[in-house]
Structures are given as structure tokens and as C-alpha cells.
Amino acid sequence: MKKIFFVFALLLAFSVSVSAQEKKAATSQESAKKDAVELANLVKLSPEMTENFLRLFEMKYQILEDKSLTAERKSELENVMDAKIRATLDAKQMSLLEGNKELFDRLKR
């Protein structure tokens, strides 16, 4: 009887561990998609521009997943993201985005 409980407990522990890892892997893609959709809705982006921003944000979240990332490198990434966003959006879109400071900060960081 003790062996059955032990095996059941191990099985449960492994299944929880595997599901937690699967959720973590999808987090960067989900976050990137959420950011791209929010930006597209705010500044009225075309589908191809939304797709470009989706790839940019996926790259950002993949870089941020690196545990050995230094504060200097994070700061440089923020500057690069800011420059890429500013270079892609026109003046009207950029003023809309700057008006939503919370979203703009999240997109850069």
C-alpha cells in the first residue's frame, strides 16, 4: 500500500513539473503577442507591421530570458527597443504611444 502511494506521489510530482515547464516556454511568445496586439490596437497598425513587431518582441523576450544578462546589457536592449519602435512608427503613431506611458515602458523593457 505504501508503495502505491509513493508511486502515485512521484507520478503527480512529475506531471506538475512537466506542465509548469510547458507553461513557461509559451510565456515569451504569449507576452510578445499580447504586446504586439496592444500596440496594433492603440496606433492602428497594418497586419504586416503587427507581425514585424511580434517578431521584434519575441526576440526581446528571448533575450530577457537569459539568466546571465547584466544590467548594462538590459539597458542597451531597452535603448535598442526604443530606437526600433521610434524608427518604425510615424510621428502621429508615436505621439499616441507616448501618451500611453505604461504600454510604452513595457514595450521598451
Residue pairs with C-beta under 8 A, 6 or more apart in sequence:
27 61
28 58
28 61
28 62
28 64
28 65
29 58
29 61
31 57
31 61
32 54
32 57
32 58
32 60
32 61
33 54
33 57
35 53
35 57
35 106
35 107
36 50
36 51
36 53
36 54
36 57
37 50
38 103
39 45
39 50
39 53
39 97
39 103
39 107
40 49
40 50
40 53
42 96
42 97
42 100
42 103
43 89
43 93
43 96
43 97
44 93
45 53
45 93
49 88
52 88
53 88
56 81
56 84
57 107
60 77
60 81
63 69
63 77
64 74
64 77
74 109
78 108
78 109
81 107
81 108
81 109
82 108
85 94
85 97
85 104
85 107
85 108
86 94
89 97
97 103
97 104
97 107
98 104
